[in-house]
Amino acid sequence: MDFLQSFVTASPALAYLVLFFGMLIEGEVFFLTAAIFALEGYLNWWIILGVTFAGVILGDIAWYFLGRFSKGTRIGEWVSRKFNGYQDWLQENFEARYLRLAFLSKFLYYVNRITPLLAGWQKMDFKKFLKVHLIAGGAWLILMLIIGKFFGLIINAIGVKVVFHRLYWVF
């Protein structure tokens, strides 16, 4: 039994906690790894879905408030000076296109953190921000669930022990 597999089987509550904090940093790798363990029966699908959704939404909220409260700081003033030429474009186009941007950013590494940061920076209405991110987060989760099920079929064809051994080296 590899380290990762023994970790999840010994303490599934801690595995869910790692998944939650992993969703604040990066989503797909943590979710798909948890999906593999759910397919093998080590983790509960419903708990994974709840923890993942909570992590995605709370992560977006944290980045939103980081952007909102960093604008007036020294670093915020420095960034404003560097990107001063784009400020007019942001004010014109950002909120009008935010739903599409938030949805697409869920599937792009690092852009998914910049998007809520910019929403806070632009002082977007929090209720609108939350509504958009609940929709985008739900759509992301459903699509990742479908991808996770598909990868589960492939993993069952390859062999779970081989995949767990590879995951051990990745982590």
N, CA, C and O of each residue as an XYZ file, in Angstrom:
684
protein
N       0.851     -1.177      0.000
C       0.000      0.000      0.000
C       0.896      1.240      0.000
O       1.776      1.378      0.851
N       0.671      2.126     -0.944
C       1.465      3.344     -1.043
C       1.111      4.323      0.071
O       0.114      4.164      0.775
N       1.955      5.336      0.207
C       1.748      6.337      1.265
C       0.411      7.055      1.110
O      -0.331      7.196      2.082
N       0.101      7.507     -0.097
C      -1.120      8.268     -0.318
C      -2.361      7.422     -0.011
O      -3.305      7.898      0.620
N      -2.351      6.190     -0.454
C      -3.478      5.307     -0.198
C      -3.608      5.013      1.296
O      -4.719      4.998      1.826
N      -2.498      4.782      1.975
C      -2.563      4.513      3.412
C      -2.984      5.759      4.184
O      -3.662      5.652      5.206
N      -2.588      6.946      3.704
C      -3.005      8.196      4.345
C      -4.515      8.364      4.264
O      -5.157      8.700      5.259
N      -5.085      8.134      3.090
C      -6.525      8.318      2.894
C      -7.310      7.264      3.670
O      -8.342      7.581      4.263
N      -6.846      6.032      3.677
C      -7.585      4.996      4.392
C      -7.469      5.161      5.906
O      -8.405      4.833      6.635
N      -6.338      5.663      6.384
C      -6.154      5.829      7.833
C      -6.914      7.028      8.379
O      -7.438      6.975      9.492
N      -6.979      8.098      7.613
C      -7.644      9.310      8.118
C      -8.412     10.011      7.000
O      -7.932     11.001      6.449
N      -9.590      9.511      6.662
C     -10.365     10.145      5.590
C     -10.784     11.579      5.934
O     -10.906     12.408      5.033
N     -11.006     11.887      7.214
C     -11.382     13.256      7.590
C     -10.262     14.226      7.241
O     -10.515     15.331      6.761
N      -9.027     13.809      7.483
C      -7.889     14.648      7.123
C      -7.747     14.762      5.604
O      -7.329     15.799      5.091
N      -8.094     13.696      4.895
C      -8.060     13.738      3.429
C      -9.070     14.755      2.899
O      -8.784     15.473      1.941
N     -10.255     14.817      3.520
C     -11.243     15.826      3.110
C     -10.734     17.233      3.411
O     -10.975     18.158      2.635
N     -10.043     17.398      4.513
C      -9.483     18.704      4.865
C      -8.407     19.121      3.854
O      -8.350     20.280      3.444
N      -7.566     18.180      3.463
C      -6.553     18.454      2.433
C      -7.238     18.835      1.123
O      -6.793     19.748      0.428
N      -8.309     18.142      0.794
C      -9.072     18.467     -0.417
C      -9.621     19.887     -0.338
O      -9.539     20.638     -1.310
N     -10.181     20.261      0.816
C     -10.741     21.601      0.983
C      -9.670     22.675      0.765
O      -9.874     23.606     -0.015
N      -8.544     22.548      1.444
C      -7.487     23.553      1.290
C      -6.844     23.488     -0.091
O      -6.362     24.498     -0.604
N      -6.837     22.306     -0.688
C      -6.336     22.183     -2.053
C      -7.198     22.930     -3.048
O      -6.701     23.439     -4.053
N      -8.493     22.995     -2.767
C      -9.396     23.726     -3.658
C      -9.146     25.225     -3.582
O      -9.439     25.942     -4.539
N      -8.615     25.713     -2.470
C      -8.294     27.132     -2.359
C      -7.090     27.479     -3.219
O      -6.959     28.611     -3.685
N      -6.210     26.505     -3.431
C      -4.968     26.743     -4.168
C      -5.125     26.384     -5.639
O      -4.876     27.200     -6.526
N      -5.541     25.151     -5.877
C      -5.634     24.605     -7.225
C      -6.715     23.561     -7.209
O      -6.833     22.836     -6.220
N      -7.499     23.443     -8.230
C      -8.661     22.588     -8.145
C      -8.579     21.216     -8.763
O      -8.842     20.225     -8.082
N      -8.230     21.122    -10.009
C      -8.416     19.898    -10.767
C      -7.634     18.717    -10.210
O      -8.190     17.627    -10.076
N      -6.370     18.904     -9.885
C      -5.539     17.792     -9.424
C      -6.083     17.221     -8.120
O      -6.175     16.002     -7.968
N      -6.440     18.082     -7.187
C      -6.967     17.618     -5.911
C      -8.309     16.906     -6.096
O      -8.552     15.855     -5.502
N      -9.172     17.488     -6.923
C     -10.486     16.878     -7.131
C     -10.372     15.530     -7.818
O     -10.996     14.560     -7.385
N      -9.587     15.456     -8.878
C      -9.479     14.196     -9.609
C      -8.805     13.111     -8.768
O      -9.145     11.934     -8.892
N      -7.859     13.495     -7.919
C      -7.248     12.526     -7.015
C      -8.285     12.006     -6.017
O      -8.353     10.807     -5.750
N      -9.086     12.917     -5.471
C     -10.155     12.492     -4.556
C     -11.173     11.621     -5.284
O     -11.718     10.685     -4.699
N     -11.433     11.921     -6.554
C     -12.377     11.122     -7.331
C     -11.877      9.687     -7.500
O     -12.667      8.744     -7.462
N     -10.581      9.525     -7.684
C     -10.012      8.180     -7.793
C     -10.266      7.405     -6.502
O     -10.662      6.240     -6.537
N     -10.036      8.060     -5.363
C     -10.257      7.391     -4.086
C     -11.754      7.124     -3.844
O     -12.107      6.142     -3.191
N     -12.608      7.970     -4.353
C     -14.050      7.733     -4.227
C     -14.481      6.550     -5.083
O     -15.323      5.753     -4.669
N     -13.908      6.437     -6.267
C     -14.234      5.301     -7.130
C     -13.824      3.976     -6.495
O     -14.454      2.942     -6.720
N     -12.766      4.025     -5.704
C     -12.296      2.812     -5.024
C     -13.019      2.570     -3.704
O     -12.806      1.545     -3.056
N     -13.873      3.511     -3.304
C     -14.649      3.328     -2.093
C     -13.978      3.831     -0.819
O     -14.488      3.595      0.277
N     -12.849      4.517     -0.942
C     -12.151      5.036      0.239
C     -12.765      6.332      0.746
O     -12.714      6.619      1.943
N     -13.347      7.121     -0.161
C     -13.960      8.398      0.194
C     -15.401      8.421     -0.302
O     -15.760      7.696     -1.230
N     -16.215      9.253      0.319
C     -17.630      9.376     -0.016
C     -17.811     10.463     -1.080
O     -17.319     11.581     -0.928
N     -18.524     10.120     -2.160
C     -18.743     11.077     -3.251
C     -19.450     12.343     -2.775
O     -19.061     13.445     -3.159
N     -20.465     12.203     -1.959
C     -21.250     13.368     -1.533
C     -20.415     14.311     -0.680
O     -20.527     15.531     -0.803
N     -19.585     13.751      0.177
C     -18.719     14.609      0.989
C     -17.688     15.293      0.110
O     -17.388     16.470      0.305
N     -17.148     14.570     -0.850
C     -16.184     15.179     -1.785
C     -16.827     16.344     -2.523
O     -16.225     17.412     -2.638
N     -18.043     16.151     -3.024
C     -18.725     17.213     -3.764
C     -18.979     18.432     -2.872
O     -18.768     19.567     -3.300
N     -19.426     18.202     -1.646
C     -19.680     19.315     -0.729
C     -18.413     20.055     -0.347
O     -18.380     21.286     -0.346
N     -17.369     19.303     -0.020
C     -16.089     19.919      0.371
C     -15.485     20.678     -0.809
O     -14.960     21.780     -0.648
N     -15.565     20.086     -1.977
C     -15.016     20.734     -3.177
C     -15.751     22.036     -3.477
O     -15.120     23.065     -3.715
N     -17.070     21.997     -3.465
C     -17.853     23.197     -3.762
C     -17.585     24.297     -2.731
O     -17.422     25.465     -3.086
N     -17.542     23.914     -1.454
C     -17.251     24.900     -0.404
C     -15.859     25.492     -0.588
O     -15.676     26.699     -0.432
N     -14.881     24.661     -0.917
C     -13.522     25.154     -1.129
C     -13.414     26.102     -2.311
O     -12.722     27.118     -2.243
N     -14.101     25.765     -3.397
C     -14.071     26.623     -4.595
C     -14.700     27.984     -4.283
O     -14.121     29.021     -4.605
N     -15.867     27.984     -3.665
C     -16.577     29.237     -3.396
C     -15.833     30.074     -2.353
O     -15.669     31.279     -2.540
N     -15.387     29.462     -1.272
C     -14.648     30.225     -0.250
C     -13.320     30.743     -0.775
O     -12.872     31.820     -0.383
N     -12.687     29.979     -1.664
C     -11.465     30.459     -2.304
C     -11.727     31.691     -3.155
O     -10.965     32.657     -3.112
N     -12.803     31.655     -3.926
C     -13.159     32.814     -4.749
C     -13.483     34.032     -3.882
O     -13.090     35.152     -4.209
N     -14.191     33.814     -2.790
C     -14.525     34.921     -1.885
C     -13.263     35.512     -1.267
O     -13.135     36.731     -1.156
N     -12.329     34.648     -0.865
C     -11.072     35.128     -0.280
C     -10.294     35.971     -1.285
O      -9.764     37.023     -0.928
N     -10.221     35.522     -2.534
C      -9.500     36.294     -3.553
C     -10.227     37.600     -3.861
O      -9.585     38.616     -4.128
N     -11.551     37.584     -3.827
C     -12.333     38.801     -4.041
C     -11.978     39.853     -2.988
O     -11.688     41.001     -3.323
N     -12.002     39.454     -1.725
C     -11.717     40.420     -0.658
C     -10.250     40.826     -0.632
O      -9.929     41.941     -0.221
N      -9.366     39.950     -1.059
C      -7.961     40.336     -1.181
C      -7.821     41.454     -2.211
O      -7.092     42.421     -1.988
N      -8.514     41.323     -3.328
C      -8.480     42.372     -4.343
C      -9.153     43.653     -3.880
O      -8.678     44.753     -4.161
N     -10.253     43.503     -3.173
C     -11.007     44.675     -2.719
C     -10.230     45.515     -1.708
O     -10.259     46.744     -1.762
N      -9.538     44.850     -0.790
C      -8.856     45.588      0.266
C      -7.388     45.861     -0.027
O      -6.720     46.519      0.772
N      -6.869     45.377     -1.145
C      -5.470     45.659     -1.457
C      -5.300     46.833     -2.413
O      -4.174     47.258     -2.668
N      -6.384     47.356     -2.939
C      -6.279     48.424     -3.931
C      -5.656     49.687     -3.347
O      -4.878     50.347     -4.036
N      -5.961     50.039     -2.132
C      -5.441     51.267     -1.550
C      -4.107     51.123     -0.840
O      -3.610     52.095     -0.271
N      -3.514     49.936     -0.857
C      -2.241     49.724     -0.180
C      -1.073     50.152     -1.061
O      -1.266     50.543     -2.212
N       0.124     50.078     -0.521
C       1.315     50.425     -1.314
C       1.460     49.526     -2.531
O       1.724     49.990     -3.640
N       1.283     48.237     -2.304
C       1.385     47.299     -3.429
C       0.283     47.583     -4.440
O       0.518     47.536     -5.648
N      -0.910     47.875     -3.954
C      -2.023     48.193     -4.842
C      -1.768     49.436     -5.676
O      -2.104     49.473     -6.860
N      -1.180     50.447     -5.069
C      -0.847     51.674     -5.814
C       0.216     51.390     -6.868
O       0.157     51.930     -7.972
N       1.186     50.545     -6.531
C       2.235     50.188     -7.484
C       1.635     49.451     -8.674
O       1.968     49.743     -9.822
N       0.747     48.493     -8.398
C       0.092     47.743     -9.472
C      -0.770     48.674    -10.317
O      -0.798     48.548    -11.541
N      -1.470     49.604     -9.680
C      -2.303     50.559    -10.419
C      -1.471     51.385    -11.383
O      -1.896     51.638    -12.511
N      -0.291     51.808    -10.953
C       0.578     52.589    -11.844
C       1.070     51.746    -13.013
O       1.162     52.243    -14.136
N       1.384     50.487    -12.766
C       1.905     49.617    -13.820
C       0.853     49.309    -14.888
O       1.177     49.188    -16.070
N      -0.396     49.186    -14.466
C      -1.461     48.810    -15.397
C      -2.457     49.950    -15.617
O      -3.632     49.711    -15.895
N      -1.992     51.151    -15.494
C      -2.850     52.330    -15.624
C      -3.509     52.410    -16.999
O      -4.644     52.876    -17.109
N      -2.830     51.972    -18.027
C      -3.374     52.038    -19.381
C      -4.570     51.121    -19.604
O      -5.352     51.344    -20.529
N      -4.724     50.104    -18.778
C      -5.817     49.154    -18.939
C      -7.028     49.480    -18.069
O      -8.063     48.822    -18.174
N      -6.905     50.473    -17.228
C      -7.961     50.785    -16.260
C      -9.276     51.160    -16.956
O     -10.343     50.711    -16.536
N      -9.214     51.965    -17.999
C     -10.436     52.355    -18.708
C     -11.116     51.143    -19.348
O     -12.338     51.010    -19.282
N     -10.333     50.266    -19.962
C     -10.896     49.069    -20.578
C     -11.556     48.194    -19.520
O     -12.649     47.674    -19.742
N     -10.900     48.027    -18.365
C     -11.470     47.218    -17.292
C     -12.809     47.784    -16.827
O     -13.773     47.040    -16.645
N     -12.865     49.089    -16.637
C     -14.100     49.696    -16.162
C     -15.221     49.558    -17.189
O     -16.384     49.395    -16.820
N     -14.881     49.621    -18.460
C     -15.881     49.510    -19.521
C     -16.390     48.088    -19.709
O     -17.593     47.873    -19.857
N     -15.485     47.118    -19.706
C     -15.816     45.768    -20.157
C     -15.894     44.704    -19.075
O     -16.526     43.669    -19.289
N     -15.289     44.916    -17.948
C     -15.135     43.846    -16.969
C     -16.465     43.322    -16.449
O     -16.732     42.124    -16.542
N     -17.296     44.189    -15.908
C     -18.551     43.719    -15.323
C     -19.524     43.212    -16.373
O     -20.272     42.267    -16.122
N     -19.519     43.825    -17.534
C     -20.444     43.406    -18.591
C     -20.146     41.981    -19.068
O     -21.058     41.259    -19.469
N     -18.903     41.585    -19.027
C     -18.497     40.264    -19.513
C     -18.086     39.323    -18.381
O     -17.445     38.303    -18.631
N     -18.440     39.647    -17.168
C     -17.905     38.908    -16.031
C     -18.402     37.472    -15.941
O     -17.641     36.593    -15.536
N     -19.645     37.208    -16.302
C     -20.158     35.836    -16.224
C     -19.338     34.906    -17.112
O     -18.919     33.838    -16.667
N     -19.109     35.296    -18.349
C     -18.299     34.476    -19.258
C     -16.873     34.338    -18.753
O     -16.290     33.254    -18.798
N     -16.313     35.443    -18.273
C     -14.939     35.424    -17.771
C     -14.806     34.510    -16.558
O     -13.848     33.744    -16.463
N     -15.754     34.584    -15.634
C     -15.703     33.749    -14.431
C     -15.844     32.271    -14.795
O     -15.151     31.426    -14.227
N     -16.730     31.954    -15.731
C     -16.910     30.564    -16.128
C     -15.661     30.020    -16.816
O     -15.178     28.941    -16.474
N     -15.140     30.771    -17.788
C     -13.951     30.307    -18.505
C     -12.725     30.239    -17.602
O     -11.873     29.366    -17.764
N     -12.641     31.160    -16.655
C     -11.460     31.179    -15.788
C     -11.394     29.965    -14.875
O     -10.311     29.615    -14.406
N     -12.511     29.319    -14.611
C     -12.498     28.118    -13.765
C     -11.651     27.011    -14.378
O     -11.171     26.131    -13.664
N     -11.466     27.047    -15.679
C     -10.746     25.990    -16.373
C      -9.342     26.401    -16.797
O      -8.659     25.642    -17.485
N      -8.905     27.580    -16.399
C      -7.572     28.072    -16.745
C      -6.762     28.277    -15.478
O      -7.157     29.038    -14.595
N      -5.632     27.597    -15.393
C      -4.782     27.727    -14.213
C      -4.389     29.180    -13.984
O      -4.096     29.907    -14.934
N      -4.383     29.582    -12.778
C      -3.994     30.900    -12.281
C      -4.956     32.008    -12.685
O      -5.108     32.974    -11.937
N      -5.603     31.907    -13.826
C      -6.592     32.907    -14.208
C      -7.794     32.799    -13.280
O      -8.472     33.790    -13.007
N      -8.053     31.570    -12.793
C      -9.186     31.381    -11.900
C      -8.983     32.084    -10.560
O      -9.950     32.239     -9.814
N      -7.792     32.506    -10.231
C      -7.542     33.290     -9.012
C      -7.493     34.789     -9.314
O      -7.838     35.610     -8.464
N      -7.075     35.132    -10.498
C      -6.982     36.549    -10.881
C      -8.370     37.134    -11.104
O      -8.607     38.300    -10.789
N      -9.288     36.341    -11.643
C     -10.625     36.837    -11.948
C     -11.353     37.354    -10.712
O     -11.840     38.484    -10.749
N     -11.460     36.592     -9.609
C     -12.114     37.163     -8.419
C     -11.311     38.307     -7.801
O     -11.883     39.225     -7.213
N      -9.985     38.249     -7.935
C      -9.149     39.339     -7.430
C      -9.480     40.637     -8.163
O      -9.605     41.692     -7.541
N      -9.620     40.555     -9.483
C      -9.988     41.740    -10.273
C     -11.403     42.209     -9.958
O     -11.676     43.409     -9.974
N     -12.304     41.275     -9.671
C     -13.669     41.668     -9.310
C     -13.656     42.477     -8.019
O     -14.364     43.479     -7.911
N     -12.868     42.059     -7.048
C     -12.737     42.823     -5.820
C     -12.036     44.148     -6.053
O     -12.402     45.166     -5.466
N     -11.040     44.128     -6.902
C     -10.283     45.334     -7.238
C     -11.184     46.389     -7.862
O     -11.058     47.580     -7.576
N     -12.092     45.936     -8.715
C     -13.022     46.838     -9.389
C     -14.239     47.170     -8.517
O     -15.141     47.888     -8.948
N     -14.256     46.640     -7.289
C     -15.345     46.863     -6.335
C     -16.706     46.448     -6.921
O     -17.706     47.155     -6.798
N     -16.694     45.290     -7.551
C     -17.929     44.716     -8.088
C     -18.881     44.423     -6.925
O     -18.437     44.081     -5.829
N     -20.163     44.554     -7.161
C     -21.167     44.259     -6.139
C     -20.999     42.812     -5.671
O     -20.965     41.894     -6.489
N     -20.896     42.613     -4.364
C     -20.610     41.285     -3.818
C     -21.727     40.300     -4.112
O     -21.447     39.132     -4.383
N     -22.981     40.728     -4.067
C     -24.095     39.806     -4.343
C     -24.023     39.296     -5.778
O     -24.233     38.110     -6.032
N     -23.728     40.192     -6.709
C     -23.598     39.779     -8.103
C     -22.392     38.839     -8.260
O     -22.470     37.825     -8.954
N     -21.288     39.190     -7.610
C     -20.095     38.354     -7.650
C     -20.402     36.948     -7.137
O     -20.035     35.956     -7.767
N     -21.073     36.870     -5.996
C     -21.374     35.583     -5.388
C     -22.313     34.762     -6.272
O     -22.121     33.556     -6.429
N     -23.312     35.403     -6.842
C     -24.249     34.707     -7.728
C     -23.516     34.117     -8.933
O     -23.737     32.963     -9.299
N     -22.649     34.913     -9.539
C     -21.895     34.453    -10.704
C     -21.000     33.283    -10.326
O     -20.920     32.300    -11.062
N     -20.328     33.380     -9.189
C     -19.386     32.324     -8.809
C     -20.082     31.067     -8.303
O     -19.519     29.978     -8.405
N     -21.277     31.186     -7.767
C     -22.042     29.987     -7.421
C     -22.416     29.226     -8.688
O     -22.330     27.998     -8.730
N     -22.830     29.955     -9.717
C     -23.186     29.326    -10.999
C     -21.942     28.715    -11.655
O     -21.960     27.559    -12.076
N     -20.860     29.505    -11.739
C     -19.638     29.020    -12.383
C     -19.021     27.862    -11.601
O     -18.539     26.900    -12.199
N     -19.030     27.946    -10.276
C     -18.490     26.861     -9.458
C     -19.299     25.591     -9.591
O     -18.736     24.498     -9.651
N     -20.626     25.723     -9.638
C     -21.478     24.552     -9.833
C     -21.253     23.910    -11.186
O     -21.190     22.685    -11.293
N     -21.132     24.728    -12.221
C     -20.880     24.190    -13.566
C     -19.517     23.506    -13.629
O     -19.377     22.445    -14.238
N     -18.515     24.117    -12.998
C     -17.179     23.521    -12.957
C     -17.226     22.172    -12.249
O     -16.621     21.203    -12.709
N     -17.940     22.111    -11.139
C     -18.007     20.875    -10.363
C     -18.704     19.764    -11.139
O     -18.259     18.617    -11.106
N     -19.775     20.084    -11.828
C     -20.488     19.073    -12.626
C     -19.590     18.560    -13.752
O     -19.525     17.356    -14.000
N     -18.903     19.472    -14.429
C     -18.014     19.051    -15.511
C     -16.847     18.223    -14.977
O     -16.453     17.236    -15.598
N     -16.296     18.616    -13.834
C     -15.198     17.842    -13.246
C     -15.681     16.474    -12.777
O     -14.924     15.504    -12.828
N     -16.913     16.382    -12.327
C     -17.479     15.094    -11.927
C     -17.575     14.167    -13.133
O     -17.250     12.983    -13.040
N     -18.018     14.700    -14.252
C     -18.102     13.901    -15.480
C     -16.710     13.456    -15.912
O     -16.514     12.295    -16.272
N     -15.745     14.369    -15.878
C     -14.363     14.019    -16.233
C     -13.814     12.991    -15.251
O     -13.134     12.046    -15.651
N     -14.109     13.175    -13.966
C     -13.651     12.228    -12.954
C     -14.198     10.829    -13.186
O     -13.471      9.846    -13.047
N     -15.476     10.732    -13.538
C     -16.073      9.419    -13.845
C     -15.409      8.787    -15.066
O     -15.147      7.585    -15.089
N     -15.137      9.615    -16.083
C     -14.474      9.125    -17.293
C     -13.073      8.612    -16.964
O     -12.686      7.528    -17.399
N     -12.304      9.406    -16.181
C     -10.973      8.953    -15.785
C     -11.060      7.702    -14.924
O     -10.165      6.857    -14.957
N     -12.127      7.585    -14.160
C     -12.314      6.388    -13.351
C     -12.430      5.140    -14.207
O     -11.887      4.092    -13.857
N     -13.128      5.243    -15.316
C     -13.243      4.104    -16.226
C     -11.882      3.748    -16.820
O     -11.535      2.574    -16.947
N     -11.121      4.774    -17.179
C      -9.777      4.530    -17.732
C      -8.871      3.905    -16.672
O      -8.113      2.980    -16.961
N      -8.955      4.416    -15.445
C      -8.118      3.896    -14.366
C      -8.462      2.449    -14.058
O      -7.572      1.636    -13.805
N      -9.747      2.125    -14.078
C     -10.136      0.726    -13.864
C      -9.586     -0.171    -14.962
O      -9.249     -1.327    -14.704
N      -9.490      0.344    -16.178
C      -8.931     -0.440    -17.282
C      -7.420     -0.628    -17.120
O      -6.895     -1.701    -17.415
N      -6.719      0.413    -16.652
C      -5.260      0.340    -16.477
C      -4.904     -0.497    -15.254
O      -4.009     -1.342    -15.292
N      -5.617     -0.242    -14.189
C      -5.324     -0.908    -12.921
C      -5.071      0.139    -11.848
O      -4.248      1.038    -12.019
N      -5.775      0.012    -10.764
C      -5.726      1.012     -9.702
C      -4.362      1.047     -9.026
O      -3.862      2.123     -8.700
N      -3.757     -0.112     -8.813
C      -2.465     -0.151     -8.131
C      -1.397      0.611     -8.919
O      -0.558      1.289     -8.327
N      -1.422      0.506    -10.219
C      -0.460      1.231    -11.057
C      -0.674      2.734    -10.913
O       0.288      3.492    -10.790
N      -1.926      3.162    -10.927
C      -2.242      4.584    -10.812
C      -1.857      5.113     -9.437
O      -1.261      6.185     -9.334
N      -2.193      4.370     -8.369
C      -1.826      4.801     -7.017
C      -0.312      4.922     -6.875
O       0.187      5.833     -6.215
N       0.412      3.998     -7.496
C       1.872      4.070     -7.426
C       2.384      5.333     -8.117
O       3.306      5.979     -7.618
N       1.803      5.684     -9.243
C       2.195      6.909     -9.960
C       1.815      8.168     -9.159
O       2.584      9.128     -9.098
N       0.634      8.152     -8.556
C       0.200      9.288     -7.734
C       1.137      9.511     -6.550
O       1.408     10.648     -6.163
N       1.618      8.427     -5.990
C       2.559      8.536     -4.867
C       3.772      9.340     -5.298
O       4.233     10.210     -4.559
N       4.288      9.062     -6.474
C       5.476      9.793     -6.944
C       5.158     11.236     -7.311
O       6.008     12.115     -7.167
N       3.951     11.484     -7.778
C       3.558     12.874     -8.098
C       3.492     13.711     -6.827
O       3.988     14.836     -6.788
N       2.873     13.152     -5.784
C       2.719     13.921     -4.548
C       3.977     13.888     -3.718
O       4.023     14.484     -2.642
